[in-house]
Amino acid sequence: MTSPLSAELVASRQRKAATQRKIGLFQAMADTLFIRADEQERWREACAAGNNPDGAGTWQRLANHTRNEAHEYVRRIDRLQENLR
């Protein structure tokens, strides 16, 4: 029979491990989104250089949205890390 204290300790460790996995997943998502935003920014630059302002505007909006999504993952990571302390 396990003591309530040891069961509580196991549950706490499991929660921390699950939170660490989620942090890793969120970090991978943020990194991927930042990379995609940079790529979209290069496409915007190519459209601007090719005298395609409509295309440049579209890629700029997409890059901004993608970057905002990445920053949201970073904020979520920060909150999870604070909860681990």
Backbone hydrogen bonds in HBPLUS format (Angstrom, degrees):
<---DONOR---> <-ACCEPTOR-->    atom                        ^
c    i                          cat <-CA-CA->   ^        H-A-AA   ^      H-
h    n   atom  resd res      DA  || num        DHA   H-A  angle D-A-AA Bond
n    s   type  num  typ     dist DA aas  dist angle  dist       angle   num
A0007-ALA N   A0003-SER O   3.02 MM   4  6.31 160.4  2.06 156.6 162.4     1
A0008-GLU N   A0004-PRO O   2.93 MM   4  6.02 149.9  2.03 139.6 148.0     2
A0009-LEU N   A0005-LEU O   2.94 MM   4  6.18 148.9  2.04 142.9 151.5     3
A0010-VAL N   A0006-SER O   2.95 MM   4  6.19 157.5  2.01 147.8 152.8     4
A0011-ALA N   A0007-ALA O   3.01 MM   4  6.19 162.7  2.04 145.8 150.6     5
A0012-SER N   A0008-GLU O   2.94 MM   4  6.12 153.5  2.01 144.1 151.5     6
A0013-ARG N   A0009-LEU O   2.96 MM   4  6.20 158.9  2.00 147.8 153.3     7
A0014-GLN N   A0010-VAL O   2.92 MM   4  6.16 154.8  1.98 150.4 157.7     8
A0015-ARG N   A0011-ALA O   2.96 MM   4  6.20 155.1  2.02 147.0 153.4     9
A0016-LYS N   A0012-SER O   2.97 MM   4  6.23 159.5  2.02 149.2 154.8    10
A0017-ALA N   A0013-ARG O   2.90 MM   4  6.12 156.1  1.96 146.9 153.6    11
A0018-ALA N   A0014-GLN O   2.93 MM   4  6.12 157.3  1.98 146.8 152.9    12
A0019-THR N   A0015-ARG O   2.90 MM   4  6.11 153.4  1.97 146.6 154.3    13
A0020-GLN N   A0016-LYS O   2.88 MM   4  6.13 154.4  1.95 147.2 154.2    14
A0021-ARG N   A0017-ALA O   2.98 MM   4  6.25 153.6  2.05 146.2 153.0    15
A0022-LYS N   A0018-ALA O   3.01 MM   4  6.26 156.3  2.07 144.6 151.1    16
A0023-ILE N   A0019-THR O   2.88 MM   4  6.14 153.4  1.95 148.6 156.1    17
A0024-GLY N   A0020-GLN O   2.99 MM   4  6.24 157.5  2.04 146.6 152.1    18
A0025-LEU N   A0021-ARG O   2.97 MM   4  6.27 156.3  2.03 149.1 155.4    19
A0026-PHE N   A0022-LYS O   2.86 MM   4  6.08 165.3  1.89 153.6 157.6    20
A0027-GLN N   A0023-ILE O   2.85 MM   4  6.02 152.7  1.92 148.5 156.4    21
A0028-ALA N   A0024-GLY O   3.03 MM   4  6.25 156.5  2.08 144.6 150.5    22
A0029-MET N   A0025-LEU O   2.97 MM   4  6.28 154.8  2.04 148.6 155.8    23
A0030-ALA N   A0026-PHE O   2.86 MM   4  6.09 164.3  1.88 151.3 155.4    24
A0031-ASP N   A0027-GLN O   2.89 MM   4  6.06 167.0  1.90 152.6 156.3    25
A0032-THR N   A0028-ALA O   2.99 MM   4  6.10 163.3  2.02 145.8 150.6    26
A0033-LEU N   A0029-MET O   2.89 MM   4  6.08 162.7  1.92 153.6 158.5    27
A0034-PHE N   A0030-ALA O   2.89 MM   4  6.11 158.2  1.94 153.7 159.4    28
A0035-ILE N   A0031-ASP O   3.03 MM   4  6.26 157.6  2.08 148.5 154.5    29
A0036-ARG N   A0032-THR O   2.93 MM   4  6.21 160.1  1.97 150.4 156.0    30
A0037-ALA N   A0033-LEU O   2.86 MM   4  6.05 154.5  1.92 147.6 154.7    31
A0038-ASP N   A0034-PHE O   3.04 MM   4  6.29 155.6  2.10 146.1 152.0    32
A0039-GLU N   A0035-ILE O   3.01 MM   4  6.31 153.0  2.08 146.1 154.0    33
A0040-GLN N   A0036-ARG O   2.83 MM   4  6.11 159.4  1.87 152.9 158.3    34
A0041-GLU N   A0037-ALA O   2.89 MM   4  6.11 146.0  2.01 142.5 152.3    35
A0042-ARG N   A0038-ASP O   3.02 MM   4  6.38 147.8  2.13 143.5 151.5    36
A0043-TRP N   A0039-GLU O   3.03 MM   4  6.43 149.3  2.12 145.7 154.5    37
A0044-ARG N   A0040-GLN O   2.89 MM   4  6.20 146.8  2.00 142.9 152.4    38
A0045-GLU N   A0041-GLU O   2.93 MM   4  6.26 158.5  1.98 148.7 153.8    39
A0046-ALA N   A0042-ARG O   2.93 MM   4  6.21 151.8  2.02 144.2 152.0    40
A0047-CYS N   A0043-TRP O   2.94 MM   4  6.20 156.4  2.00 147.1 153.0    41
A0048-ALA N   A0044-ARG O   2.86 MM   4  6.15 159.9  1.90 152.8 159.0    42
A0049-ALA N   A0045-GLU O   2.86 MM   4  6.05 157.2  1.91 147.7 154.0    43
A0050-GLY N   A0046-ALA O   2.92 MM   4  6.07 135.6  2.12 137.6 149.8    44
A0052-ASN N   A0047-CYS O   2.80 MM   5  4.94 152.5  1.87 149.9 151.4    45
A0051-ASN N   A0048-ALA O   3.17 MM   3  5.16 157.2  2.22 108.3 109.2    46
A0056-ALA N   A0052-ASN O   2.96 MM   4  6.20 160.6  2.00 153.2 159.6    47
A0057-GLY N   A0053-PRO O   2.91 MM   4  6.02 154.9  1.97 142.4 148.4    48
A0058-THR N   A0054-ASP O   3.04 MM   4  6.30 156.6  2.09 147.1 153.2    49
A0059-TRP N   A0055-GLY O   2.96 MM   4  6.23 169.0  1.98 157.7 159.5    50
A0060-GLN N   A0056-ALA O   2.91 MM   4  6.05 147.5  2.01 143.6 153.1    51
A0061-ARG N   A0057-GLY O   3.01 MM   4  6.22 162.8  2.04 149.2 152.8    52
A0062-LEU N   A0058-THR O   3.00 MM   4  6.26 162.2  2.03 151.8 157.1    53
A0063-ALA N   A0059-TRP O   2.88 MM   4  5.96 157.8  1.93 143.2 149.6    54
A0064-ASN N   A0060-GLN O   2.92 MM   4  6.13 161.3  1.95 150.8 155.9    55
A0065-HIS N   A0061-ARG O   2.96 MM   4  6.17 162.2  1.99 149.7 154.5    56
A0066-THR N   A0062-LEU O   2.87 MM   4  6.03 164.7  1.90 151.4 156.0    57
A0067-ARG N   A0063-ALA O   2.89 MM   4  6.04 159.7  1.93 149.1 154.7    58
A0068-ASN N   A0064-ASN O   2.92 MM   4  6.13 154.0  1.99 146.6 153.9    59
A0069-GLU N   A0065-HIS O   2.97 MM   4  6.28 154.3  2.04 150.0 156.6    60
A0070-ALA N   A0066-THR O   3.02 MM   4  6.33 153.7  2.10 145.7 152.9    61
A0071-HIS N   A0067-ARG O   2.94 MM   4  6.24 157.9  1.99 150.4 156.0    62
A0072-GLU N   A0068-ASN O   3.00 MM   4  6.26 144.1  2.13 142.4 152.3    63
A0073-TYR N   A0069-GLU O   3.17 MM   4  6.57 150.5  2.26 146.4 153.1    64
A0074-VAL N   A0070-ALA O   3.09 MM   4  6.48 152.2  2.17 146.3 154.4    65
A0075-ARG N   A0071-HIS O   2.93 MM   4  6.25 155.0  1.99 148.7 154.9    66
A0076-ARG N   A0072-GLU O   2.96 MM   4  6.25 154.8  2.03 146.5 153.5    67
A0077-ILE N   A0073-TYR O   2.87 MM   4  6.14 152.4  1.95 148.4 156.1    68
A0078-ASP N   A0074-VAL O   2.97 MM   4  6.25 161.1  2.00 150.7 155.2    69
A0079-ARG N   A0075-ARG O   3.04 MM   4  6.36 157.5  2.09 148.8 154.2    70
A0080-LEU N   A0076-ARG O   2.99 MM   4  6.24 162.0  2.02 149.6 154.4    71
A0081-GLN N   A0077-ILE O   2.86 MM   4  6.09 160.6  1.90 157.3 162.8    72
A0082-GLU N   A0078-ASP O   3.00 MM   4  6.21 150.8  2.09 145.1 152.8    73
A0083-ASN N   A0079-ARG O   3.11 MM   4  6.37 148.0  2.22 144.4 152.7    74
A0084-LEU N   A0080-LEU O   3.17 MM   4  6.48 128.9  2.44 139.6 152.6    75
A0084-LEU N   A0081-GLN O   3.18 MM   3  5.14 137.2  2.37  94.5 106.2    76
A0085-ARG N   A0082-GLU O   3.28 MM   3  5.52 145.2  2.40 102.1 111.1    77
